[in-house]
């Protein structure tokens, strides 16, 4: 069964802005799916329609086999939503926010309390349950929104930039948590501007641009399409003269740092062998740019040119 | 059962909300009413004669109680729902499987709860200054609750259309307060010239205050049956308007 099935989804806002121009999208059950796109591409509108926050102009949305028009409450019951901006009552205590949300989904008070405790403990917010939400730090507020979205045990979790503005330590712990949620069988749809987040977490990806799906594929296939990787190489000893290594182009960034262009299909052994032959010892190596970032920019650019 | 849980959750949330800020919600009407009784009831009222066979201080009791109920029911829903819109936590309800009518009744019940709490407080204050006996408990409670429902619905509609905090103050200040003051809280319309008596009949608050006065004291300028029907008519009308707005997502959905 598909966790999400969207057909010919269109949205024109009151001012005449056409945000979605006929989107078709399938997300399999259990998937960790990235929905990426530049600002204003239509990601948030798409998510808004799925979550019943935006009225669609045309098309259909099915969630886990339930049609949004025919069974709106069944669709809503399946979804947990973490929005981009904080949208809880800042004056409400943290615990109450979760208990109320569970109540809206029909969980009786006793079960709601139990489930709220479970989620708050998972997200390390249990000690803050009595405090007003406004007193939490930015990272805690993000975690509160995730806890709230999970309190009714949704089968589809939609995360709209869940780690925006949080430090790297919290981000990594949230990634770990989300992987565990996904491993438990919850389908996750993620939008993010941190492309390494999508690359690390997601198995499938769709890129939305100008209200249309520009690309929808597996993450691994997408990354294989990269024509060229730019690598930054730190070396042990200063390099005076760059060696000529056939098939690879080297640039000297400073005495102990080189940049290597590696075209698709070439392995890295040749590069290392060439460097070793020239007496250069490699200390460490990393991608100059996130791989998905490179592809994303190329793809969006190509789509714009085609549309033009 | 699921709907009942959602409904009771909204009501509990609303009751906790206004209870937490009781200094802003419950205390001011009690103090204001006490001042009205001291100034109008005791100081000025003592020099006035009887109205419809009642001491002036007794005559104004129903109006003052209902005035507090009207303004507090309205204020509770308009401020709570507008804040939920402003802070976007209304999305918590929009994404949940709660039908619009449950959301609406939940907020209305919250408004009624505050109306009841404030109404009881004001009644207690009234009992310090007046020794009235309740004429008909059934009519008193019916009008009390129906009025509270009506103004909770009105507050909800105001919140739906409000785009700023100014918008939730304009209607209570420029419409609700004049209608309440001119609705016979402090006087009987029989005291007005004939023309103004007829004009007063166009004021819906007049019917509520008179029906409530009948329940509490047994006197009214208006037939009670007519008053109750008018209140019910307004409730039905406002309920369907509010429900339509909520279903359409006016002011809350793009």
Interface residues (C-beta under 8 A of the other chain):
Chain A: X13 X14 X45 X48 X51 X52 X53 X54 X55 X72 X73 X74 X76 X77 X79 X81 X83 X85 X87 X88 X89 X90 X91 X92 X96 X99 X100 X101 X103 X104 X105 X106 X107 X108 X109 X112 X148
Chain B: X1 X2 X3 X5 X6 X8 X9 X10 X12 X13 X16 X20 X83 X84 X87 X88 X89 X91 X92 X93 X94 X95 X96 X97 X98 X99 X249 X253 X254
